[in-house]
Amino acid sequence: MIKVAISKMKREQIPAVARVASASFSGLKDLKIAKKWIDCNFNAFPRMFYFVAKLKEEIVGYVLWMEKGGFRERAVIELEQIAVLPEYRGKGIGTQLTEKSLCEIKKYLKKRGSVLKIIEVTTGTENKAQRLYKKTLNAKVECTVKDLFRGDEVIMISRQEKLRQEKLRQEKLRQEKK
Ligand SMILES: CC(C)(COP(=O)(O)OP(=O)(O)OC[C@H]1O[C@@H](n2cnc3c(N)ncnc32)[C@H](O)[C@@H]1OP(=O)(O)O)[C@@H](O)C(=O)NCCC(=O)NCCS
């Protein structure tokens, strides 16, 4: 595992994030297009939230979260995109990015008086990222969409309210046993 520093993305980091995107997604291969797309998303804060993973001074990965359906009391958010530079994959950076950024999102929601209801994430039926989402978000495949980008994609859902209720139930059981 490589330890990285996770922080909110700054405007001047857009070109470096675009390089990671360009190396990771066919739809963002063109660096100019990648920069434009990231710039648009960055300007949509706080509907869109970018976090970056830094190894020393190099940006080696990023994650983009997007709130859906309004700034709701029971918030629905999507992990819209995540990528790590090819040479750094499989070293725990995606895991740190997902877990730490989610923690920050939860803090932000609490501050504005909301709680997280649902996390949604879409990925290819064959993409190994499914394992990452199961592990870090407790997300489960709920449906398949035929021919979305370059093929079939699964929509994975993490039902955060259910997870919180289950945690409370377990805690109550533990207290009763004491
Ligand atoms: C998906 C991605 C961000 C994961 O980042 P990462 O730093 O490689 O992830 P981690 O090292 O923390 O691994 C997380 C888990 O996912 C699995 N995994 C995810 N993507 C993987 C990949 N491309 N290759 C191998 N394993 C992968 C690992 O097995 C690991 O599980 P484990 O810890 O139980 O072994 C990265 O592989 C990537 O940038 N892929 C290309 C872009 C992409 O497909 N993004 C997702 C689109 S929805």
The ligand as an SDF file (V2000), in Angstrom:
LIG
                    3D

 48 50  0  0  0  0  0  0  0  0999 V2000
  -10.7630    1.8780  -10.2540 C   0  0  0  0  0  0  0  0  0  0  0  0
   -9.4820    2.5280   -9.7150 C   0  0  0  0  0  0  0  0  0  0  0  0
   -9.7620    3.9920   -9.4240 C   0  0  0  0  0  0  0  0  0  0  0  0
   -9.1150    1.8220   -8.3960 C   0  0  0  0  0  0  0  0  0  0  0  0
   -7.9840    2.4740   -7.8450 O   0  0  0  0  0  0  0  0  0  0  0  0
   -6.8010    1.6240   -7.2160 P   0  0  0  0  0  0  0  0  0  0  0  0
   -5.8540    2.5520   -6.5810 O   0  0  0  0  0  0  0  0  0  0  0  0
   -6.2780    0.7020   -8.2450 O   0  0  0  0  0  0  0  0  0  0  0  0
   -7.6420    0.8250   -6.1180 O   0  0  0  0  0  0  0  0  0  0  0  0
   -7.0770    0.0250   -4.8620 P   0  0  0  0  0  0  0  0  0  0  0  0
   -5.6380   -0.3290   -5.0690 O   0  0  0  0  0  0  0  0  0  0  0  0
   -7.4370    0.7580   -3.6370 O   0  0  0  0  0  0  0  0  0  0  0  0
   -7.9220   -1.3130   -4.9670 O   0  0  0  0  0  0  0  0  0  0  0  0
   -9.2500   -1.3750   -4.5420 C   0  0  0  0  0  0  0  0  0  0  0  0
   -9.8610   -2.7180   -4.8130 C   0  0  0  0  0  0  0  0  0  0  0  0
  -10.3830   -2.7720   -6.1150 O   0  0  0  0  0  0  0  0  0  0  0  0
   -9.7560   -3.7760   -6.9140 C   0  0  0  0  0  0  0  0  0  0  0  0
   -9.4450   -3.1010   -8.1790 N   0  0  0  0  0  0  0  0  0  0  0  0
  -10.1230   -2.0530   -8.6270 C   0  0  0  0  0  0  0  0  0  0  0  0
   -9.7020   -1.6810   -9.8350 N   0  0  0  0  0  0  0  0  0  0  0  0
   -8.7120   -2.4740  -10.1710 C   0  0  0  0  0  0  0  0  0  0  0  0
   -7.8750   -2.5620  -11.2880 C   0  0  0  0  0  0  0  0  0  0  0  0
   -7.9980   -1.7460  -12.3520 N   0  0  0  0  0  0  0  0  0  0  0  0
   -6.9480   -3.4890  -11.2890 N   0  0  0  0  0  0  0  0  0  0  0  0
   -6.8460   -4.3140  -10.2430 C   0  0  0  0  0  0  0  0  0  0  0  0
   -7.6150   -4.2760   -9.1570 N   0  0  0  0  0  0  0  0  0  0  0  0
   -8.5360   -3.3800   -9.1120 C   0  0  0  0  0  0  0  0  0  0  0  0
   -8.5800   -4.2650   -6.1190 C   0  0  0  0  0  0  0  0  0  0  0  0
   -8.5460   -5.6700   -6.2210 O   0  0  0  0  0  0  0  0  0  0  0  0
   -8.8480   -3.8400   -4.6980 C   0  0  0  0  0  0  0  0  0  0  0  0
   -9.4500   -4.7890   -3.9320 O   0  0  0  0  0  0  0  0  0  0  0  0
   -8.6090   -5.4980   -2.7240 P   0  0  0  0  0  0  0  0  0  0  0  0
   -8.0140   -4.3680   -1.9120 O   0  0  0  0  0  0  0  0  0  0  0  0
   -9.6180   -6.2410   -1.9570 O   0  0  0  0  0  0  0  0  0  0  0  0
   -7.5960   -6.3080   -3.4260 O   0  0  0  0  0  0  0  0  0  0  0  0
   -8.2900    2.3970  -10.7040 C   0  0  0  0  0  0  0  0  0  0  0  0
   -8.0540    1.0440  -10.9430 O   0  0  0  0  0  0  0  0  0  0  0  0
   -8.4920    3.1200  -12.0170 C   0  0  0  0  0  0  0  0  0  0  0  0
   -8.1460    4.2970  -12.1390 O   0  0  0  0  0  0  0  0  0  0  0  0
   -9.0570    2.4470  -13.0300 N   0  0  0  0  0  0  0  0  0  0  0  0
   -9.3010    3.0740  -14.3330 C   0  0  0  0  0  0  0  0  0  0  0  0
  -10.4410    4.0520  -14.2830 C   0  0  0  0  0  0  0  0  0  0  0  0
  -11.7300    3.3660  -13.8480 C   0  0  0  0  0  0  0  0  0  0  0  0
  -12.0860    2.2940  -14.3440 O   0  0  0  0  0  0  0  0  0  0  0  0
  -12.4280    4.0280  -12.9240 N   0  0  0  0  0  0  0  0  0  0  0  0
  -13.6940    3.5520  -12.4190 C   0  0  0  0  0  0  0  0  0  0  0  0
  -14.7450    3.8710  -13.3840 C   0  0  0  0  0  0  0  0  0  0  0  0
  -16.3020    3.5670  -12.7270 S   0  0  0  0  0  0  0  0  0  0  0  0
  1  2  1  0
  2  3  1  0
  2  4  1  0
  2 36  1  0
  4  5  1  0
  5  6  1  0
  6  7  2  0
  6  8  1  0
  6  9  1  0
  9 10  1  0
 10 11  2  0
 10 12  1  0
 10 13  1  0
 13 14  1  0
 14 15  1  0
 15 16  1  0
 15 30  1  0
 16 17  1  0
 17 18  1  0
 17 28  1  0
 18 19  1  0
 18 27  1  0
 19 20  2  0
 20 21  1  0
 21 22  1  0
 21 27  2  0
 22 23  1  0
 22 24  2  0
 24 25  1  0
 25 26  2  0
 26 27  1  0
 28 29  1  0
 28 30  1  0
 30 31  1  0
 31 32  1  0
 32 33  2  0
 32 34  1  0
 32 35  1  0
 36 37  1  0
 36 38  1  0
 38 39  2  0
 38 40  1  0
 40 41  1  0
 41 42  1  0
 42 43  1  0
 43 44  2  0
 43 45  1  0
 45 46  1  0
 46 47  1  0
 47 48  1  0
M  END
$$$$
